[in-house]
Amino acid sequence: MTEDARYTDLPTETPMGAPLDWAWLRGASSEWGVQPKPSARGLTMMDIAVGSYGEVPDVAPRRTMSPRGADIEDPTPDMGYILNKKSDVWADNVRELYEEAVARQWSATRDIPWGDLEELPDDVEHAICQLCTTLAEVEMIAADLPAKWMWRMNHDFLEAKMFLCTQIMDEARHSEVFRKRALANGGGLLKSRDVGTSLLRTILEAKTYTQASALLHLLGEGFILDIFRQGELIAPSDVEKRIFRMAMQDEARHVAYGTLHIRYQIEHDPDVAEEIHAALDHGENVLVEFGSQPDLTTAIAVLLAGGVDDIETKGFPEQQALTAKLLTSYLARCERAGLNRVERTQLPLDLLGIDPASITAAN
Amino acid sequence: MTAIDSVSFFDTLASQMNTQPTVYEVLGDVDMDFAIVMQRAEADAFRVMLTFRGITCEGVTEIDAGDEARADFRLVGALDAWTAMFDDIVEHGHATGRQTLNSLTLLGDAIAARGADPLGVDKFFRFNQTVQAFVDGAGARAEVVDVEPAAT
């Protein structure tokens, strides 16, 4: 470190007598003179990932909250992080996803045209309220789970933690919007049974972040993403369409992080694949129980059919077809993440008419 | 009158988007290239690549067969299906019922969302509200849009 000659005549003590070294002004050892170029949208996390500040270590050298790239003076307090490898939490697209999340936040209070809600037939209002009851229940798990692990992640992987903060905000908003819809149009919250909580508990109690991310981002949120897609299709009005379309956008970001995080981890630590497979073996079974629970399936089927009258001729058949698409999407994402689940999954592919070859082929 | 299977039709939609920053600012920035493929009964399909950055459509380019694979995702359907969708948009001012892009691609019979990389296809979901608002622009400019397909 070279001391700057301009700052030799500075006070050596504060007025209260505390010693001063002016180290930050006289030449810290961190990189100085950085000149990132703002992109068209402003100054992004990608823009400032320049020089040493863009370097994310494969293994964090310390367990401190000091900002990555700062002139860190040892000894530093040990924050006790347990996720200290980049591959534990990173995804190559995490900075872009963070910026996208910040740019595309929406308000469940202001950005949904609640005033346009009109009275619906009783069976349809019941169905949308049951769907929203289930979704209001499950969405918060995707906030609870990142929160459980975030404080254990090394601060050198700041961008991953920042992205997970946006996920927490997204999921709070989802819980909010589905609760609001259930209560907004003369209906109310309906059934909540044990199957839903069992799935949530499986995800929350995962023993490692690796398992947790696979269960949440790849399996659970992939499933919910497709439920949101179905929600947009079956929405009884433009109000619900907007709700599901906005929520779908958020969910797709979470899935994108999870898919590339799992892929990054497997590329850097191939042995972890078996741990992920084991988690998904169990998770898929629990998800099938959840996804086939009568409250959710009948609510969706009623909405697909436009009411109870055509549920057997229209609702259930369409739902079966959509379930096949949902599972195909999930398995294709696993392929993209570096996990061949087709060979291993116990999901009823034959029963649903899913051709395994269609999963590995280009879409 | 502008046929939907034409660059000028999509130029119109792009202009519509680029002159409505307040609509698209609320939706947020996007970063995607997607292709639309309209399969004609008696002729080659019409293919167009649409480039979006920030809150603008920066490019509308007719492309050759196979070039659609370069896009993050492509939306592929028969011209009749696209016509029905834009008819609905022009009639109601925006897509309704099962004529939204998400609905059409979810059912998959009329228009399909495809891509070599599932993460590219996921951009269709991540930016879905923007994509829908873009095509809904046909409803706002109904006086200059004719959804009759071009003569083949």
Chai-1 contact restraints between the chains, C-beta under 6 A:
chainA,res_idxA,chainB,res_idxB,connection_type,confidence,min_distance_angstrom,max_distance_angstrom,comment,restraint_id
A,A40,B,G54,contact,1.0,0.0,6.0,A-B,restraint_1
A,R41,B,D29,contact,1.0,0.0,6.0,A-B,restraint_2
A,R41,B,G54,contact,1.0,0.0,6.0,A-B,restraint_3
A,A103,B,G28,contact,1.0,0.0,6.0,A-B,restraint_4
A,A103,B,D29,contact,1.0,0.0,6.0,A-B,restraint_5
A,R104,B,G28,contact,1.0,0.0,6.0,A-B,restraint_6
A,R229,B,N102,contact,1.0,0.0,6.0,A-B,restraint_7
A,R229,B,L106,contact,1.0,0.0,6.0,A-B,restraint_8
A,E232,B,N102,contact,1.0,0.0,6.0,A-B,restraint_9
A,L233,B,S103,contact,1.0,0.0,6.0,A-B,restraint_10
A,L233,B,L106,contact,1.0,0.0,6.0,A-B,restraint_11
A,R245,B,N128,contact,1.0,0.0,6.0,A-B,restraint_12
A,R245,B,Q129,contact,1.0,0.0,6.0,A-B,restraint_13
A,M248,B,F125,contact,1.0,0.0,6.0,A-B,restraint_14
A,M248,B,N128,contact,1.0,0.0,6.0,A-B,restraint_15
A,Q249,B,R126,contact,1.0,0.0,6.0,A-B,restraint_16
A,Q249,B,N128,contact,1.0,0.0,6.0,A-B,restraint_17
A,Q249,B,Q129,contact,1.0,0.0,6.0,A-B,restraint_18
A,A252,B,D122,contact,1.0,0.0,6.0,A-B,restraint_19
A,A252,B,F125,contact,1.0,0.0,6.0,A-B,restraint_20
A,A252,B,R126,contact,1.0,0.0,6.0,A-B,restraint_21
A,R253,B,R126,contact,1.0,0.0,6.0,A-B,restraint_22
A,A256,B,L119,contact,1.0,0.0,6.0,A-B,restraint_23
A,A256,B,D122,contact,1.0,0.0,6.0,A-B,restraint_24
A,A332,B,P118,contact,1.0,0.0,6.0,A-B,restraint_25
A,R333,B,P118,contact,1.0,0.0,6.0,A-B,restraint_26
A,R336,B,P118,contact,1.0,0.0,6.0,A-B,restraint_27
A,A362,B,A116,contact,1.0,0.0,6.0,A-B,restraint_28
A,N363,B,R114,contact,1.0,0.0,6.0,A-B,restraint_29
A,N363,B,G115,contact,1.0,0.0,6.0,A-B,restraint_30
